[in-house]
Amino acid sequence: MIADAIHARRNVLDYLVPQIPLKDIPILLGFALLGAIVSGAYGVAHDQITYSIAPEYFTNLKFKQFHWLDRGFGERTFAGCIGFMATWWVGLIIGWILARRMVPNQSRARASRKILTCFAVVFATAFLFGLAGNVYGFLRGPNADYSNWNWAFTEYQITDQWAFVRVAYIHNAGYLGGVVGLILACIFVKPDKSPQ
């Protein structure tokens, strides 16, 4: 009975304060960095598309939030920089989580393939959720009741309200898709349990 309690406590502590072998640090950091780069690139492309749909979402909202990032290279470049800054950290965290889950107890090649598969699942899910957000906003149409957005339209002086709301849906759905994608990747892509 006491041995079971000690074993259960040790499992909880291992989960809360994991022991990471030094030999695993480079590959863990490598996949975290790769996740940050891929996610940042996705954010750049994503914000170029959403800027085309609703420039006011950026000029009246995001440009003010990220004013410190503006280096005077034009609105498109600024929107791309915002896209990178808004997403790189998500990929960093996802890359770290996936690497921590996949690297132990399997070969580096197998772990790498599984992590890349997980990245594809997260990317595809985020993309599909963002697309669904766009479709939802598009189907609501320009004459829908957007009265619950009046505070934003007033505060940010939005004239193309439908486009603004569509882009908000796309952005919010994309973040939700990233979380759902990570969950799906963890459910369907499992690490090996056998020793290396």
Secondary structure as UniProt FT lines:
FT   HELIX           2..16
FT   HELIX           22..24
FT   HELIX           25..53
FT   HELIX           55..57
FT   HELIX           58..62
FT   HELIX           63..65
FT   HELIX           67..69
FT   HELIX           75..102
FT   TURN            104..105
FT   HELIX           108..140
FT   TURN            142..143
FT   HELIX           147..149
FT   HELIX           150..155
FT   TURN            156..157
FT   HELIX           161..188
//
